Amino acid sequence: MSVLIWLVPVVLVAVAAAGWTAWMARPRPPADLFDSVDAHRRFVAALERARPVATAPPAARPSDQPSERASGTDRSSGGGPAA
């Protein structure tokens, strides 16, 4: 009998999922036509706005520069190859 207790959470989750699905699939009242048209106009206006233009290219990140180990030079000894 105690083994059946492990099935309780599974059944509860299945019932909750079925309830959520039924709630989301319910018929909705029709939307107000004027609100829908106004929302669409605001959406189109937002898409048509000009995007800000970048004035300068972004600075290089430190990770874009090769490290001392990767470049094969030792900067402390004058820039020669690492020994």
SVG drawing of the C-alpha trace seen along z (x, -y; Angstrom):
<svg xmlns="http://www.w3.org/2000/svg" viewBox="-17 -59 82 61">
<polyline fill="none" stroke="black" stroke-width="0.4" points="0.0,0.0 2.9,-2.4 4.1,-2.0 0.9,-3.6 1.7,-6.8 4.4,-7.5 1.6,-7.7 -0.2,-10.5 2.1,-13.3 1.9,-11.9 -1.9,-12.0 -1.9,-15.5 0.4,-16.8 -1.7,-15.2 -4.9,-16.7 -3.3,-20.1 -2.0,-19.9 -5.5,-18.9 -7.1,-21.8 -4.5,-24.3 -5.0,-23.1 -8.8,-23.4 -8.5,-26.9 -6.2,-28.1 -8.4,-26.6 -11.6,-28.2 -13.5,-30.4 -12.6,-34.0 -15.0,-37.0 -14.4,-38.9 -11.9,-41.7 -13.0,-45.3 -12.3,-46.2 -11.1,-49.8 -8.7,-48.6 -7.3,-46.0 -6.8,-48.6 -5.2,-51.0 -2.8,-48.4 -1.9,-47.4 -1.2,-51.1 1.1,-51.4 2.9,-48.3 3.5,-49.4 4.6,-52.9 7.1,-51.2 8.5,-49.2 8.8,-52.2 10.8,-54.3 14.4,-54.9 16.9,-53.0 19.8,-55.0 22.9,-54.9 26.2,-54.0 28.7,-56.9 31.8,-54.9 32.7,-51.2 32.7,-49.4 36.1,-49.2 37.9,-45.9 37.3,-43.7 40.4,-42.6 39.6,-39.0 40.0,-39.9 43.6,-40.8 46.1,-37.9 47.6,-37.2 51.4,-37.1 51.3,-33.3 49.4,-33.1 51.7,-35.6 54.8,-33.7 56.7,-36.8 57.8,-37.7 57.2,-41.4 59.4,-41.7 62.6,-40.8 62.2,-43.2 59.7,-41.4 61.8,-38.4 60.5,-34.9 59.7,-33.2 62.3,-30.8"/>
</svg>
